Amino acid sequence: MAQLLEIQPQELKFVAEVKKQSSCSICLTNNTYHNVAFKVKTTTPKKYCVRPNVGVIDPKSTCEFIVTMQAQKVAPPVMVCKDKFLIQSTVVPVGTTEKDITSSTFAKNDNKRIEEVKMRVALISSP
């Protein structure tokens, strides 16, 4: 069975600059003939802003969300980031809106297919 969503790029890349925020755009492509709801979660919610962090993608359509890493007060000692993001997706009925998406939308039960894609964060030093 094909994946519900194709995610580009596969890794979040941020420029690590002190006192500057950095953003990364992620494109989700719905390759199915169903409406697909998505939700973005992170291991460090205080450090990142995700807009939108939930949504519904129409069949054969794309949706983009922006992840912004908040400005850091000090430079990271090493350019290694253990932060991770999780993108959950599931098929939803036609007419579902962002307001209809709750935590129960992604609750794992027998008759529902929930896909989860983990994404790593990479830090790039400023040029």
C-alpha positions in Angstrom: 0.0 0.0 0.0 1.4 3.4 -1.0 2.1 6.1 1.6 -0.7 8.6 2.2 1.6 11.5 2.0 4.9 12.2 0.2 7.1 14.5 2.3 9.7 16.8 0.8 12.4 17.3 2.0 13.0 14.3 4.3 15.0 16.3 6.8 14.5 19.8 8.4 17.5 22.0 7.9 18.0 25.2 9.9 20.8 27.7 9.8 22.1 27.9 13.4 22.7 31.7 14.0 22.6 33.3 17.4 19.7 35.6 17.9 18.2 34.9 14.5 15.3 32.6 13.8 15.5 30.2 10.9 12.6 28.7 8.9 12.2 25.5 6.9 9.4 24.8 4.5 8.0 21.2 4.1 5.7 20.1 1.3 3.2 17.4 1.8 1.7 15.7 -1.3 -1.5 13.6 -1.0 -1.0 10.8 -3.6 -4.4 9.2 -2.8 -7.9 9.8 -4.0 -9.0 10.4 -0.4 -8.9 13.5 1.9 -5.9 13.1 4.2 -5.6 14.9 7.6 -2.1 15.6 9.0 -0.7 16.7 12.3 2.9 17.8 13.0 4.4 17.1 16.4 7.9 17.8 17.8 10.0 16.7 20.7 10.8 20.3 21.6 7.6 22.4 21.1 9.0 25.5 22.9 11.8 25.7 20.4 9.8 25.5 17.2 6.7 27.1 15.7 4.8 25.1 13.1 2.2 26.8 10.9 -0.1 25.2 10.2 0.4 22.2 12.5 -2.8 20.5 11.4 -4.7 20.4 8.1 -6.6 18.5 5.5 -5.1 17.9 2.1 -7.5 17.3 -0.8 -6.9 14.2 -3.1 -3.9 14.6 -5.4 -3.1 18.0 -3.9 -0.2 19.5 -2.0 0.1 21.5 1.2 3.0 23.4 2.6 3.8 24.1 6.2 6.6 26.2 7.7 8.6 25.2 10.7 10.4 28.2 12.4 13.2 27.5 14.9 13.1 30.3 17.5 16.2 32.5 17.9 18.8 30.9 20.1 20.5 32.9 22.8 23.8 31.1 22.4 25.4 29.2 19.6 25.0 25.4 19.8 28.3 23.9 21.1 28.1 21.2 18.4 26.1 21.2 15.2 24.2 18.1 16.2 20.5 18.4 16.9 18.6 15.6 18.5 15.2 17.3 18.0 12.7 15.3 16.0 9.4 15.9 14.2 6.6 13.4 13.7 4.1 13.8 10.9 0.9 11.8 11.4 -1.6 11.3 8.6 -4.9 9.5 8.2 -7.7 9.3 5.7 -10.7 11.5 6.7 -14.2 11.9 5.2 -14.9 14.5 2.5 -15.9 17.8 4.2 -13.6 17.4 7.2 -12.0 20.8 8.1 -9.1 21.7 10.3 -11.5 22.4 13.2 -12.7 18.8 13.0 -9.2 17.5 13.6 -8.7 16.5 17.3 -6.3 14.2 19.1 -8.9 11.4 18.6 -8.4 11.8 14.8 -5.0 10.2 15.2 -6.0 7.7 17.9 -4.8 4.2 16.9 -7.8 1.8 16.7 -8.4 -1.3 14.6 -10.2 0.1 11.6 -8.1 3.2 11.1 -4.8 3.6 9.3 -2.5 6.1 10.9 0.8 6.8 9.2 3.7 8.3 11.1 6.8 9.7 9.6 9.7 10.8 11.8 11.9 13.6 10.6 15.3 14.6 11.9 16.6 18.1 12.3 19.9 19.2 10.8 21.8 22.3 11.8 23.8 24.2 9.2 26.4 26.8 10.2 25.8 30.3 8.8 28.0 31.1 5.8 
